[in-house]
Amino acid sequence: MIYKVYYQETKERNPKREQTQSLYIEAESEEAVHTLMRENTPHNVEYIQLLEGNHLDYEKENADFKLTEF
């Protein structure tokens, strides 16, 4: 399954909507995404969204769509 992860670059500052970034990860579950992010990045995860169906197709058409691998 493919997930879109919304995050802040660092856990040091308070989150600001304007600084929220996103990336795409393929994983078996939302818990697996949390584990990957915790073990491989210093990011502050805000939200993890499962992408499927039309929503996934829409995201794939976006020029920024690229699966992140750790």
N, C-alpha and C positions, 0 to 999 in steps of 0.2 A: 504494500500500500504506500501511497505517496502522501506526505504531510507537508504543510506549509507552516513554518515556524516563524513567529513574530518575536523579535528580541531587541534588547538594548546591548550595545557594544560591551558595556561594563556593569558590574554590580555595585560599583563605587558611588555612582550618582543616582539621584532620583530619576525614574523614568519620565521621559517627555515624549508625547505623541509624535512630535515633529522629528524625533531622532530614532523612531522605531524602524527597524530594518527587517527583512525577511529572507529566508532561504528555504530550499526544498530538500527533503530527505526521504529516502525510501527505507522503510522499516516495517517490522511485523506488527508493532503496536505503538500506541502513544507512550506507553511506559518505556519502550525501547528507544524512542526518540529522546525522552528525558535523559535516559542513561547516556546516550551518545553525546548529547549536548553537554552534560555535566562533566563527562570524562575527557572531552576533546576541545572545549572552548571555555573562555572566561565570561561568556555572554549571560545576560539576565533574560531568561525566557519569559515572555509575557503570555503567549497563547500558542497552542498547537492545534492546527485545523486539518482534518482529514479531507483530502481532495478526491473526488470520484465523479464519474459521469460527466455531465456537461460542464460542471465547474472545473474539473481537471482539464478537459479539452480547452476551455477558455484560457486557463493559466498556461498551458503549453503553447498557445499562440502568442503569448507575451514574449517579447525579445529578451527579458530577464530570466526566463525559465531555464534553469540548469540544476541538475541534481548535485547536491553536495555529498562528497564521499569523505569518510574519515579513515 
